[in-house]
Amino acid sequence: MEFWQTALLGVFSFGFTFWIKSLHATINRLWEENRQMYTVFQLKSDAVRDHEQVMNVLSEIKLSLERMNDRIDRRTDAGGR
């Protein structure tokens, strides 16, 4: 009887150990995926911020060119009359 108890305990211990190792591996994989998702989120946030800055600079350049064109038009009109 003692042999069967020991054998059953051994099988249970093996199964439990296997389950714990599997659980540990799953947790590690989830942590890694979480780090990757955070990195992707940071990159996307940085890209959005950079896009907004580029659009602001382009808007300033456009306004500057429009003002310059207006000045050129005024000088051309004043010189032609």
C-alpha positions as YAML, in Angstrom:
chain: A
units: angstrom
residues:
- id: 1
  name: MET
  ca: [0.00, 0.00, 0.00]
- id: 2
  name: GLU
  ca: [2.83, 2.38, 0.82]
- id: 3
  name: PHE
  ca: [4.32, 1.82, -2.65]
- id: 4
  name: TRP
  ca: [1.09, 2.97, -4.33]
- id: 5
  name: GLN
  ca: [0.83, 6.03, -2.14]
- id: 6
  name: THR
  ca: [4.42, 6.95, -2.98]
- id: 7
  name: ALA
  ca: [3.81, 6.29, -6.67]
- id: 8
  name: LEU
  ca: [0.62, 8.37, -6.66]
- id: 9
  name: LEU
  ca: [2.36, 11.18, -4.80]
- id: 10
  name: GLY
  ca: [5.20, 11.02, -7.35]
- id: 11
  name: VAL
  ca: [2.79, 11.27, -10.27]
- id: 12
  name: PHE
  ca: [0.93, 14.13, -8.59]
- id: 13
  name: SER
  ca: [4.20, 15.93, -7.83]
- id: 14
  name: PHE
  ca: [5.38, 15.51, -11.43]
- id: 15
  name: GLY
  ca: [2.08, 16.87, -12.78]
- id: 16
  name: PHE
  ca: [2.07, 19.77, -10.36]
- id: 17
  name: THR
  ca: [5.70, 20.62, -11.16]
- id: 18
  name: PHE
  ca: [4.96, 20.49, -14.90]
- id: 19
  name: TRP
  ca: [1.92, 22.75, -14.40]
- id: 20
  name: ILE
  ca: [3.96, 25.26, -12.36]
- id: 21
  name: LYS
  ca: [6.71, 25.36, -15.02]
- id: 22
  name: SER
  ca: [4.12, 25.83, -17.74]
- id: 23
  name: LEU
  ca: [2.47, 28.61, -15.75]
- id: 24
  name: HIS
  ca: [5.84, 30.29, -15.18]
- id: 25
  name: ALA
  ca: [6.66, 30.12, -18.92]
- id: 26
  name: THR
  ca: [3.25, 31.60, -19.77]
- id: 27
  name: ILE
  ca: [3.75, 34.46, -17.31]
- id: 28
  name: ASN
  ca: [7.19, 35.19, -18.77]
- id: 29
  name: ARG
  ca: [5.76, 35.21, -22.30]
- id: 30
  name: LEU
  ca: [2.99, 37.59, -21.23]
- id: 31
  name: TRP
  ca: [5.52, 39.92, -19.60]
- id: 32
  name: GLU
  ca: [7.56, 39.95, -22.83]
- id: 33
  name: GLU
  ca: [4.46, 40.65, -24.92]
- id: 34
  name: ASN
  ca: [3.51, 43.43, -22.52]
- id: 35
  name: ARG
  ca: [6.97, 45.02, -22.92]
- id: 36
  name: GLN
  ca: [6.68, 44.77, -26.71]
- id: 37
  name: MET
  ca: [3.22, 46.34, -26.67]
- id: 38
  name: TYR
  ca: [4.52, 49.18, -24.49]
- id: 39
  name: THR
  ca: [7.39, 49.75, -26.93]
- id: 40
  name: VAL
  ca: [4.99, 49.83, -29.89]
- id: 41
  name: PHE
  ca: [2.72, 52.25, -28.00]
- id: 42
  name: GLN
  ca: [5.72, 54.52, -27.27]
- id: 43
  name: LEU
  ca: [6.79, 54.44, -30.90]
- id: 44
  name: LYS
  ca: [3.28, 55.28, -32.09]
- id: 45
  name: SER
  ca: [3.00, 58.10, -29.55]
- id: 46
  name: ASP
  ca: [6.35, 59.47, -30.67]
- id: 47
  name: ALA
  ca: [5.29, 59.21, -34.32]
- id: 48
  name: VAL
  ca: [2.06, 61.12, -33.65]
- id: 49
  name: ARG
  ca: [3.96, 63.83, -31.77]
- id: 50
  name: ASP
  ca: [6.57, 64.09, -34.54]
- id: 51
  name: HIS
  ca: [3.84, 64.24, -37.19]
- id: 52
  name: GLU
  ca: [2.17, 67.13, -35.36]
- id: 53
  name: GLN
  ca: [5.48, 68.98, -35.14]
- id: 54
  name: VAL
  ca: [6.17, 68.45, -38.86]
- id: 55
  name: MET
  ca: [2.68, 69.67, -39.75]
- id: 56
  name: ASN
  ca: [3.19, 72.79, -37.61]
- id: 57
  name: VAL
  ca: [6.50, 73.55, -39.32]
- id: 58
  name: LEU
  ca: [4.93, 73.03, -42.75]
- id: 59
  name: SER
  ca: [2.06, 75.33, -41.78]
- id: 60
  name: GLU
  ca: [4.55, 78.02, -40.70]
- id: 61
  name: ILE
  ca: [6.45, 77.63, -43.99]
- id: 62
  name: LYS
  ca: [3.20, 77.93, -45.95]
- id: 63
  name: LEU
  ca: [2.22, 81.09, -44.10]
- id: 64
  name: SER
  ca: [5.67, 82.55, -44.65]
- id: 65
  name: LEU
  ca: [5.50, 81.80, -48.39]
- id: 66
  name: GLU
  ca: [2.03, 83.34, -48.60]
- id: 67
  name: ARG
  ca: [3.26, 86.51, -46.88]
- id: 68
  name: MET
  ca: [6.26, 86.63, -49.19]
- id: 69
  name: ASN
  ca: [4.03, 86.23, -52.24]
- id: 70
  name: ASP
  ca: [1.78, 89.03, -50.97]
- id: 71
  name: ARG
  ca: [4.81, 91.34, -50.56]
- id: 72
  name: ILE
  ca: [6.05, 90.46, -54.05]
- id: 73
  name: ASP
  ca: [2.58, 91.10, -55.48]
- id: 74
  name: ARG
  ca: [2.37, 94.49, -53.74]
- id: 75
  name: ARG
  ca: [5.81, 95.54, -54.99]
- id: 76
  name: THR
  ca: [4.99, 94.36, -58.48]
- id: 77
  name: ASP
  ca: [1.68, 96.24, -58.45]
- id: 78
  name: ALA
  ca: [3.30, 99.38, -57.02]
- id: 79
  name: GLY
  ca: [6.10, 99.31, -59.58]
- id: 80
  name: GLY
  ca: [3.81, 98.74, -62.54]
- id: 81
  name: ARG
  ca: [1.55, 101.71, -61.91]
...
